[in-house]
Amino acid sequence: MSETQPDPHRLPAVYLAPGPYAGGTAWPAGPPPGWHPGRYPRGPQWGDAAWGGPVWGGAAWGPPARTRWDVPPPPGTPYDQMARTVLNRWWRPIVGTLAIVATFVVISIGAGLVAYLVSLVTRVPMTGSGPRLFADPVLDLGFQLGVIALLLPLVLGAAWVFQRRPPGSLSSVALRLRWRWLAACLLVAVVSVVLGQAAEAGMLLSAGVGPGYGWAGWGAFLPALIVILLLVPFQAAAEEYAYRGWIIQGLGAYFRSPWPAILLGAVAFAASHGYTGWGIVYVFVFGVLMGWLAVRTGGLEAPIALHASNNVVAFGLVAASGDMNGALEQGAVPWQALIGSAVQFAVFGFGVLIIARKWAIQTLSR
């Protein structure tokens, strides 16, 4: 009576003594040639891919590989086309935009209700009319900047939930915010803003108009400066992610050229501000420049740098003068102010492009 045949897919832990088995030859004593016990510490098991176990459809037997929810864009994709992943569908940018707008409206209303309850509990007075909520201008500025900053997580979340792409694809083609590049852009932005302010003040003084600078003392300046430094970077970043990131990449899913998205983002950016006359021209040109730089440099670092620097300086000058009641007021802008803006835009644009070329800043996904 013959012995039971050994399982060819699993080596026995203890090798049998020589003896006949089915086939009429002797079972070898010891391991087969080439067998090294230390190669598989626990011993190869049936089903192990390393042992060449059973396969189904060409893959090792076992649970299917886990697929990612978010899919990055293919290599070689420019910034404005980052929403063109394999999961892109025509309805995704539309649904995501509607979700961002609706959620932001609900959050803004909820924030207003919370502010009202806080006012009742703390007895902090609130205004009864106008866009302001709190009578204290510094507190009101902080509230307004904080509400705008809430756009940031909404836009990042919409990219992940509705477009199923990495939220970092809104930041840059590297799928993240490039901090070293952002720091370089900040240095250029500070220089350009200072030169622009100097040019604007010179033009206003030559026309017999005071630039409005003043000093109200450290007691009035420091509280406002703390609020500005803490919240303005998030407010500026939120607006850039919305008007430059989301709109440019959203329309990039439909257009090969970035210019329709750049122009539409600039129009939406200007419409969200309360400027009139030359002020509309300033905000629109600012939006066009920021959109163009985002595409040329492959990310939002340059737009965030100039936007944050410009707002910090603008709010800071108002805080230094002590007239915080007019910090959020927008309206007519004298044409002389556009000269200072032109200097600021030219210095920043050329400076950023020169450094981006020297550093070989990444402009396509990898």
Protein Blocks (a to p, Z undefined) as FASTA:
>chain_A
ZZddddfkbccfbdcdddddehhpacdedjdehiafklmmnopaehiaklopaceehiac
dddddddfbdcddehiafklmmmcfkbcfklmmmmmmmmmmmmmmmmmmmmmmmmmmmmm
nopacdfedjbfbfblklmmmmmmmmmmmmmmmmmmmmmmmnopafklmmpmnopacfkl
mmmmmmmmmmmmmmmmmmmmmmmmmnopaehiacebjklmmmmmmmmmmmmmmmmmmmmm
mmmmmmmmmmmmmpmblklmmmmmmmmmmmmpccehjlmmmmmmmmmmmmmmmmmnopak
lmmmmmmmmmmmmmmmmmmnopamlmmgccdddfklmmmmmmmmmmmmmmmmmmmmmnop
afbdZZ
